[in-house]
């Protein structure tokens, strides 16, 4: 058996589009920074957050969008909504960076796991000191009840547990997950998104969409989907150092200028920033502000629905990929904060292959469009009205117009966009293509279901099924996902454009800023984040 016992608890770009971005830059302030990671000493790294934090303080965080639901198993956006759910819900596992910077599993409610030699069962050892916020004890029966609910017909995360056959309760602190087939992604599902979040079974029949009941370090006090969500520390949590503030608020503020200026004025203690503020904020570092940039597994790109003509023709999808000048987008629009992306698995994650290339070739793109009989056709793209998706959509609109495809943009808020996309009826959407540290989850979420309204290509399904059965971290598994990446570059389901970079900036008195950004946007975290007195 393989056992892991955890030690730590812890044509060209649209000139009009460029003008829009530059105008936004002027509003925000003078340009600065080259998008590279910050260098030099940061005072935030020199303070121990546990010792330095003023625990009676209130933390205020400004974010770009709101949530859809506070029910971990029944939200239409499990990864995006995780930001609002993490304060209330503990997960069975979590993620942390390994010694080489790679993503690895880490403990939360489960202290260790053991995978059988045949890969058909996974034994979990659970904490014995956890209580839900309604007084219900956390134990193996609670795990069984939660995972069965997550597999249910109303669940939006059931696909992440497709290989789970049953949950065996051994005793209060031990469960065994029995699988239909070897599937390492089940463990990663317990750490990413909302699948592994544990709800009090006594609250299953309540209004979990608005009234979450978990075992996390904070209680929900009040909320509004596209306004303020307020939390207070729950003193019954098993880790007394998880909540370093007495109260914190997540404010949904779509306007990037408002978030940036709110940070400067002190309205927010920390904010999530997108272009152009994600590179301009580097100029705040000399004033003591803490700048953090993390390149994650996701990419900005064009999601496509292969049931909608003319993008039902792979030649048209290939043409869309060839028509986009990724290098120019990265350098001119995004100032190097977001590197070009042409494959489903980003650098630093299993499946990435540096040899894969997709050239900028508008002439070949026009030829493919004409060959497919799509010249002069019109497609409808959802345009998320949050930077940089809004500007990227305009760039894509012009790039496709240059190869003979007219694009009608449908502006929607980030809260509305993904549910509308998943419901079908659009040719595409310019938005993040969700990636995960575990490549089988990237495929499951973005290519085989979830964010792919059309049935996935049979060849892709077969390759993905074979790859996910291979041993974790094996050379064979790595090569299998590289093969999938090369196939998708030639036979696009979606079209990556640039890698997704998450930037958060904290005021000088924020401590634990690195805890806020452990991996990527889906993993923004508030545990271990606090404020000093000054």
Residue pairs with C-beta under 8 A, 6 or more apart in sequence:
1 114
1 115
1 116
1 117
2 114
2 115
2 117
3 112
3 113
3 114
3 115
4 105
4 112
4 113
4 114
5 111
5 112
6 106
6 107
6 111
6 112
8 96
8 106
8 107
9 107
9 239
10 96
10 106
10 528
11 323
11 325
11 362
11 398
11 399
11 402
12 325
12 328
13 325
13 328
13 329
13 332
13 333
13 395
13 398
13 399
14 394
14 395
14 397
14 398
14 399
16 394
16 398
17 333
17 391
17 394
17 395
17 398
18 332
18 333
20 391
20 394
21 275
21 276
21 333
21 388
21 391
24 256
24 257
24 276
24 387
25 31
25 276
25 280
27 257
28 256
28 257
28 260
28 261
28 276
28 277
28 280
29 260
29 280
29 283
30 280
30 283
31 276
31 279
31 280
31 335
32 279
32 280
32 282
32 283
33 279
33 280
33 281
33 282
33 283
33 335
34 279
34 335
34 336
35 278
35 279
35 293
35 334
35 335
35 336
35 337
35 338
36 336
37 293
38 282
38 285
38 291
38 292
38 293
42 290
43 288
43 290
43 508
44 290
44 506
44 510
44 511
44 512
44 513
44 514
45 514
47 511
47 532
49 244
49 511
49 512
49 515
49 528
49 529
49 530
50 241
50 244
50 528
52 511
52 530
52 532
53 244
53 245
53 511
53 512
53 530
53 531
53 532
54 530
54 531
54 532
54 533
55 233
55 244
55 245
55 246
55 530
56 246
57 245
57 246
57 530
57 531
57 533
58 245
58 246
58 247
58 248
58 249
58 531
59 245
59 247
59 248
59 249
59 269
59 270
59 510
59 526
59 529
59 530
59 531
60 248
60 249
60 251
60 267
60 268
60 269
60 270
61 248
61 249
61 250
61 251
61 268
61 269
61 270
61 271
61 272
61 526
62 251
62 253
62 258
62 259
62 262
62 263
62 267
62 268
62 270
62 271
62 272
63 83
63 250
63 251
63 252
63 253
63 259
63 271
63 272
64 252
64 253
64 254
64 256
64 259
64 272
64 274
64 386
64 414
65 80
65 226
65 252
65 254
65 386
65 413
65 414
65 415
66 224
66 225
66 226
66 227
66 252
66 414
66 415
67 75
67 77
67 80
67 81
67 83
67 84
67 225
67 229
67 415
68 75
68 76
68 77
68 80
68 81
68 225
68 415
68 419
69 75
69 76
69 77
69 81
69 209
70 81
70 84
70 85
70 88
70 208
70 209
70 210
70 211
70 212
70 220
70 223
71 208
71 209
71 212
72 78
72 81
72 85
72 89
72 150
72 157
72 194
72 195
72 197
72 199
72 208
72 212
73 146
73 149
73 150
73 152
73 154
73 155
73 156
73 157
73 194
73 195
73 199
74 154
74 155
74 156
74 208
74 209
75 81
75 156
75 194
76 156
76 418
76 419
76 422
77 418
77 419
78 156
78 157
78 193
78 194
78 195
79 192
79 193
79 194
79 434
79 445
79 522
80 418
80 522
81 194
82 193
82 194
82 522
82 523
83 250
83 521
83 522
83 524
84 223
84 229
84 250
85 194
85 197
85 212
85 214
86 216
86 524
86 525
86 526
86 527
87 216
87 217
87 218
87 220
87 231
87 248
87 526
88 133
88 212
88 213
88 214
88 216
88 218
88 219
88 220
88 231
89 194
89 197
89 198
89 199
89 212
89 214
89 215
89 216
90 108
90 109
90 130
90 197
90 198
90 214
90 215
90 216
91 108
91 109
91 190
91 191
91 196
91 197
91 198
92 108
92 109
92 110
92 124
92 143
92 190
92 191
92 196
92 198
93 105
93 106
93 107
93 108
93 109
93 110
93 113
93 187
93 190
93 191
93 196
94 105
94 106
94 107
94 108
94 191
95 103
95 104
95 105
95 106
95 191
95 192
95 437
95 518
95 519
95 523
96 103
96 104
96 106
96 518
97 103
97 104
97 518
97 519
98 104
101 348
102 348
103 297
103 349
103 437
103 519
105 113
105 187
105 188
105 191
106 191
108 191
109 126
109 127
109 130
109 138
109 198
109 215
110 124
110 125
110 126
110 127
110 190
111 125
111 126
111 127
112 124
112 125
113 122
113 123
113 124
113 125
113 187
114 122
114 123
115 121
115 122
115 184
115 187
115 472
116 122
116 123
118 182
119 179
119 181
119 182
119 183
119 184
119 469
119 471
120 178
120 179
120 181
120 182
121 176
121 177
121 178
121 179
122 176
122 177
122 179
122 186
122 187
123 170
123 174
123 175
123 176
123 177
124 143
124 174
124 175
124 176
124 177
125 173
125 174
126 138
126 139
126 140
126 143
126 172
126 173
126 174
126 175
127 138
127 173
127 238
128 172
128 173
129 238
130 137
130 138
130 215
130 238
131 137
131 138
131 215
131 236
132 138
132 142
132 198
132 199
132 200
132 202
132 203
132 213
132 214
132 215
133 200
133 213
133 214
133 215
133 216
133 219
133 234
133 236
134 200
134 202
134 203
134 213
136 142
136 200
136 201
136 202
136 203
138 198
138 215
139 172
139 173
140 169
140 170
140 171
140 172
140 173
140 174
140 175
141 169
141 172
141 201
142 198
142 200
142 201
143 167
143 169
143 175
143 198
144 167
144 169
144 175
145 201
145 204
146 197
146 198
146 199
146 201
147 161
147 164
147 167
147 177
148 167
149 155
149 199
149 204
150 157
150 158
150 160
150 161
150 195
151 158
151 161
151 164
152 158
157 189
157 193
157 194
157 195
159 444
159 445
159 448
159 449
159 450
160 185
160 186
160 189
160 193
160 195
160 441
160 444
160 445
161 186
161 189
161 195
162 183
163 179
163 180
163 181
163 183
163 185
163 186
164 177
164 178
164 179
164 180
164 186
165 178
165 179
165 180
166 178
167 175
167 176
167 177
167 178
168 175
168 176
168 177
168 178
169 175
170 176
177 186
179 186
181 469
182 469
183 440
183 468
183 469
184 438
184 440
184 468
184 471
184 472
185 438
185 440
185 441
185 444
185 468
188 436
188 437
188 438
188 440
188 441
189 195
189 196
189 441
190 196
192 436
192 437
192 438
192 441
192 522
192 523
193 522
197 214
198 214
198 215
199 208
199 212
199 213
199 214
200 213
200 214
200 215
202 213
203 211
203 213
206 213
210 223
211 220
212 220
215 237
215 238
216 234
216 237
216 242
217 233
217 234
217 237
217 239
217 242
217 243
217 527
218 231
218 232
218 233
218 234
218 243
218 248
218 526
219 231
219 232
219 233
219 234
220 229
220 230
220 231
221 230
221 231
221 232
221 247
222 228
222 229
222 230
223 229
223 230
225 252
225 415
226 252
226 413
226 415
227 251
227 252
228 249
228 250
228 251
228 252
229 249
229 250
229 251
229 252
230 247
230 248
230 249
231 247
231 248
231 249
231 250
232 246
232 247
233 243
233 245
233 246
233 247
234 243
237 243
239 527
241 528
242 527
242 528
243 527
244 511
244 512
244 528
244 529
244 530
245 529
245 530
245 531
248 526
251 268
252 415
253 259
253 262
254 385
254 386
254 413
254 414
256 273
256 274
256 275
256 276
256 277
256 387
257 277
259 268
259 271
259 272
259 273
259 277
260 271
260 273
260 277
260 280
260 281
261 267
262 268
262 271
263 270
263 271
263 281
263 284
263 289
263 505
263 507
264 284
266 507
268 507
269 506
269 507
269 509
269 510
269 531
270 504
270 505
270 506
270 507
270 510
270 513
270 516
270 529
271 504
271 505
272 502
272 503
272 504
272 521
272 524
273 281
273 503
273 504
273 505
274 386
274 387
274 388
274 503
275 333
275 334
275 335
275 337
275 338
275 387
275 388
275 391
276 335
276 387
278 293
278 337
278 501
278 503
279 334
279 335
279 336
279 337
281 289
281 291
281 503
281 505
282 291
284 291
284 505
285 291
287 508
288 507
288 508
289 505
289 506
289 507
289 508
290 505
290 506
290 507
290 508
290 510
290 513
291 503
291 505
292 503
292 504
292 505
292 506
292 513
292 514
292 516
292 517
293 337
293 501
293 502
293 503
294 501
294 502
294 503
294 517
294 519
294 520
295 339
295 346
295 347
295 348
295 499
295 500
295 501
295 520
296 346
296 435
296 499
296 500
296 501
296 502
296 519
296 520
296 521
296 522
297 345
297 346
297 349
297 435
297 436
297 437
297 442
297 500
297 519
297 520
298 346
298 432
298 433
298 434
298 435
298 499
298 500
298 520
298 521
298 522
299 341
299 346
299 432
299 433
299 435
299 496
299 497
299 498
299 499
299 500
300 338
300 341
300 388
300 389
300 392
300 430
300 431
300 432
300 433
300 496
300 497
300 498
300 499
300 500
301 341
301 430
301 431
301 432
301 433
301 494
301 495
301 496
301 497
301 498
302 320
302 324
302 381
302 396
302 428
302 429
302 430
302 494
302 495
302 497
303 421
303 428
303 429
303 430
303 431
303 433
303 446
303 451
303 452
303 494
304 311
304 317
304 320
304 427
304 428
304 492
304 493
304 494
304 495
305 311
305 424
305 426
305 427
305 428
305 452
305 453
305 454
306 312
306 314
306 317
306 452
306 454
306 455
306 457
306 493
307 424
307 453
307 454
307 455
308 379
308 425
308 426
308 427
308 454
309 377
310 316
310 372
310 373
310 374
310 377
310 379
310 405
311 317
311 320
311 379
311 427
311 428
312 454
313 372
313 374
314 491
314 492
315 368
315 369
315 371
315 372
316 368
316 369
316 372
316 374
316 405
317 491
317 492
317 493
317 495
318 365
318 368
318 490
318 491
318 492
319 364
319 365
319 366
319 368
319 369
319 372
319 374
319 403
319 405
320 365
320 400
320 405
320 492
320 495
321 342
321 358
321 489
321 492
321 495
322 358
322 359
322 360
322 361
322 362
322 364
322 365
322 368
323 360
323 362
323 365
323 399
323 400
323 402
323 403
324 360
324 395
324 396
324 399
324 495
324 497
325 360
325 399
326 340
326 341
326 342
326 358
326 360
326 497
326 498
327 340
327 360
328 360
329 340
329 392
329 395
329 497
329 498
330 336
330 338
330 339
330 340
330 498
333 388
333 391
333 392
333 395
334 388
334 498
337 501
337 503
338 388
338 498
338 499
338 500
338 501
339 347
339 498
339 499
340 497
340 498
340 499
341 496
341 497
341 498
341 499
342 356
342 357
342 358
342 489
342 496
343 351
343 352
343 353
343 356
343 485
343 486
343 488
343 489
343 496
344 351
344 433
344 435
344 439
344 442
344 443
344 446
344 447
344 484
344 485
344 488
344 494
344 496
345 351
345 352
345 353
345 435
345 439
345 442
345 481
345 485
346 352
346 435
346 499
347 354
347 499
349 435
349 437
349 439
350 438
350 439
350 473
350 477
350 478
350 481
351 439
351 442
351 478
351 481
351 482
351 484
351 485
352 482
352 485
353 482
353 485
353 486
356 485
356 486
356 489
357 489
358 489
362 399
362 402
362 403
365 403
366 375
366 402
366 403
366 404
369 375
369 403
369 404
369 405
370 404
374 404
374 405
375 404
375 405
376 404
376 406
377 404
377 405
377 406
378 405
378 406
378 407
378 408
379 400
379 405
379 406
379 407
379 408
379 427
379 428
380 407
380 408
380 409
380 410
380 426
380 427
380 428
381 393
381 396
381 397
381 407
381 408
381 409
381 410
381 426
381 427
381 428
381 429
381 430
382 409
382 410
382 412
382 417
382 420
382 421
382 426
382 428
382 429
382 430
382 431
383 389
383 390
383 393
383 394
383 409
383 410
383 411
383 412
383 430
384 390
384 393
384 412
384 413
384 414
384 417
384 429
384 430
384 431
385 411
385 412
385 413
385 414
386 413
386 414
389 414
389 430
389 431
389 432
390 411
392 430
392 497
393 409
393 430
394 409
396 407
396 430
396 497
397 407
397 409
400 406
400 407
401 407
410 426
412 420
417 429
417 431
418 429
418 431
418 451
420 426
421 429
421 431
421 451
421 453
422 450
422 451
422 453
423 453
424 453
432 500
432 521
433 446
433 451
433 494
433 496
434 442
434 445
434 446
434 450
434 451
434 522
435 442
435 446
435 500
436 442
436 445
436 522
437 519
439 467
439 481
439 484
440 464
440 467
440 468
443 460
443 464
443 484
444 450
444 464
445 451
446 452
446 494
447 456
447 460
447 464
447 488
447 493
447 494
448 456
448 460
448 461
448 464
449 456
451 494
452 493
452 494
456 493
457 491
457 493
459 487
459 491
460 484
460 487
460 488
460 491
460 493
463 480
463 483
463 484
463 487
464 484
466 480
467 477
467 480
467 481
467 484
470 476
470 477
470 480
471 477
500 520
500 521
502 517
502 520
502 521
502 524
504 513
504 516
504 517
504 524
506 513
506 516
508 534
509 531
509 532
509 533
509 534
510 529
510 530
510 531
511 529
511 530
511 531
511 532
512 528
512 529
512 530
513 529
515 525
515 527
515 528
515 529
516 524
516 525
516 526
516 529
517 523
517 524
517 525
518 525
